[in-house]
Amino acid sequence: MRTRACWTAFLAFVGVAWAAGPPYAITNAKIVISPEKIIANGTILLRDGRIQAVGEGLGVPADARIYDAKGQTVYPGLIDAQTHY
């Protein structure tokens, strides 16, 4: 549970802090797109503070900073899922 919270915080930080920096790649992660679609060994490529690509076997740019997420799971960011108006 703590690892999941750390990755969620990391992805939020990447989006804000590195908006105009070099590309980043999170590699070797189990990526949960939806309950029916899971990428077992995927890559998330971030460029200019946005997710550019998600998938398996993606090419990582030579100038990208690479974070190896082997053994980690990445979930989509769910913001304020329990809101009442």
SVG drawing of the C-alpha trace seen along z (x, -y; Angstrom):
<svg xmlns="http://www.w3.org/2000/svg" viewBox="-24 -24 45 33">
<polyline fill="none" stroke="black" stroke-width="0.4" points="0.0,0.0 2.8,-2.4 4.5,-1.7 1.3,-2.5 1.0,-5.8 4.7,-6.6 4.2,-6.0 1.0,-8.0 2.8,-10.9 5.8,-10.4 3.6,-10.7 1.8,-13.8 5.3,-15.4 6.5,-14.5 3.6,-16.3 4.2,-19.5 7.9,-19.7 9.3,-18.5 6.8,-20.2 9.4,-21.5 12.4,-19.2 13.8,-16.1 11.6,-13.1 11.1,-10.5 10.4,-6.8 9.0,-4.5 10.0,-1.0 9.3,2.6 6.1,1.7 2.8,3.6 0.4,1.0 -3.3,1.3 -5.3,-0.5 -8.6,0.9 -9.7,4.1 -9.8,5.9 -6.7,4.4 -3.3,4.9 0.1,4.4 2.4,6.9 5.7,5.3 5.1,1.9 6.6,-1.6 5.2,-5.0 6.8,-7.8 6.4,-11.3 7.4,-14.5 6.7,-18.1 4.7,-17.2 2.3,-14.9 2.0,-11.2 3.1,-10.7 2.8,-7.0 1.9,-3.9 2.5,-0.4 4.7,2.7 7.9,2.6 7.9,-1.2 11.1,-2.9 12.7,-5.1 14.4,-8.2 18.2,-8.3 17.9,-11.5 15.2,-10.2 15.7,-9.7 14.8,-6.1 13.1,-4.9 13.0,-1.1 9.8,-0.1 10.4,3.7 8.1,5.4 5.9,2.2 2.3,1.6 1.1,-1.7 -2.5,-2.7 -4.3,-5.5 -4.6,-8.7 -7.9,-8.8 -8.5,-12.3 -11.2,-13.0 -13.2,-9.8 -15.4,-10.4 -16.8,-13.9 -20.3,-15.0 -21.9,-18.1"/>
</svg>
